[in-house]
Amino acid sequence: MHIKSVLTSATTAAALATIALAPVSVAAETWDMPMAYAESNFHTQNGIAFAEAVGVATGGEIEIVVHPSGSLFNGADIKRAVQTGQAPIGERLLSAHQNENALFGFDSVPFMATSFEDSQRLWEAARPTIEEVLLEQNLVLLYAVPWPPQGLYFKQEITAVADMEGIRFRAYNSATARMAELSGMTPVQIEAAELSQALATGVAEAFISSGSTGYDRKVWEQLTHFYEVNAWLPRNYVFVNRDTWDGLDESTQAIIRGVAMIAERSGTIHAEQLTNWYMEQLAANGMMVQPAGDQLRADLEEIGATMTAEWLESAGDQGQAILDAYGASE
């Protein structure tokens, strides 16, 4: 499946539909866009398609240059770089910021939203609040796309949480670190770009992520089992420096928002379409791909209940309001 061609055609079509509204370009403005994931990752491909479409739709006024794999800024540094104007635009995993504000972890509460449909409803409930928080941090949200459902990767059979004792577990946000602690594992903070090396050297022995990460990083070279637990569907988001954004005229802002809306929809559709394909690729490369057994599932749901209560305590009234809006949308 050629991800880039499909995403590019869909996003560029939307850009072409709005190009008549584009202002006449006086001088091209180049925006460097750091991204944390490999160029082959569907999020990165979606970002590249978005960048190309913005260039077309603005008549070349805005040229976005994508820098994948943490090549311009490490994943952990991207948000700060955009906040401070070192880069005008970037992409990051939203829940990676949960340690600075619990609200950013709304999409990583275990078993709150386990399907694409539920993930979309949760995002619609949370988006206004997230936009407000980001604006206060000198950032403007453009779009967000979910990962496929998160599952557990191990190098041995796991039938219960008790089997995880002492395993070094790759964490990518506060939620994954807390899950490791509650499971008796040792969390190790590792960015996606460093995952292959961490697994090869034994720095990490297991992790939770989507099939996309497993496929991108060829984790079957070190690991053997993938358990489909559909714990959550975390989102990557694309954001722009607020000062840079305010420097654009309203017409250009409207064009970029229109392309961003299509990028969010296109990226979400392809995340869903790719979910089963990633599972097939893991299995084709020798991994055991299977649902979690009854005991493991029950143990994980108990951990999920603990983490939900902890998140609500940290997120306060705003977190409860997100959950109330999510519940009301059923």
Phi, psi and omega in degrees: 000124181266100186295314189298316185297321181291314181295318182297316182296319181292316184286320179294326177301318178293322179295318180296329180293336182252000187297332180297338180272354186291141177289158178290128183287131175264309177209133182295138177248124183262128177247119172281134184237094177288139176225148189271342190256163184301154181300330181283346182293145185295330175296315180294318178298322177295321177295320178295317178297318177300314181299315180297319181292323177298319178300316179294312187291333178265010180064029179084004181293323178244121175248117180258124180253115183275135177239097184280175171060028180064026185285334178264312173222141173301153182309317183292344184257354188294313183299314180297321180298320180286320178305318186268001177083009176291332172221141183281339185210152179194176177228144180206157172291121187300316184288352176295344181261012183299333181289341177264334177203119184302333181300330180294345180263016183302329185268007180237027172273117188305129171067014174285315177225112188245004179227165178297323179297313179293322178299320179294318179296320179295319179297317179297326178288326186267335191306312181303320179292316180298319179299319179296315180298317181295320178301321178294341180258018178068033180230145177243123179286133175255304177203165178217141183230133180281153166280161169300164181306143184277134177232174185255132178252131177219167177254014175205169179292138178233121181249345181202162179300330179301333180287350184269354186309124174083356181289138177278117191246121179293124177250143177237357175200182181296324182295317180291326177295319180291321177300319178299314181299316181290342179265359181083012179264170179255113180285139177229117183287118183219129176285157183303320182296340182257001189295314183302314180294321180297320178290320182294328183264357179083005176299325173232146182239352183197164176193169174244131179189184178274174175296335180300312181296318179299319179290313182301322186261005178049051187289349176296348177288339179236333186246162188235336188234137172234124180253120179283105179244347179048051186294317178192171177234085183291158183245141164268144180230149177252132188219156182234149177300131186296323179294320177297316181297316181293341178281352178272151174284164186299324180296315179294319176301317181295321179296313181296319178296323178296316177294321179297321179299317178292321179298320179296315181293315180297315180296321179294316179301317183285331173300317180292317181295326184278346186305305181292326180297319178298319178299319179297321180291321176298315180294320181296336179263017169099000180279148172277112181250119186202158175292155174295142176291170185301316182293316179298318180298315180297318179297317181293322179293328176294318176297320179300320179296319177297315182291327177297313179298319180294320180295316180298322178296320181285321185279341175065211185297324179293322177295317178297323179296323177296315180294322179295317178295321178297314179297324181288343183273356181294000000 
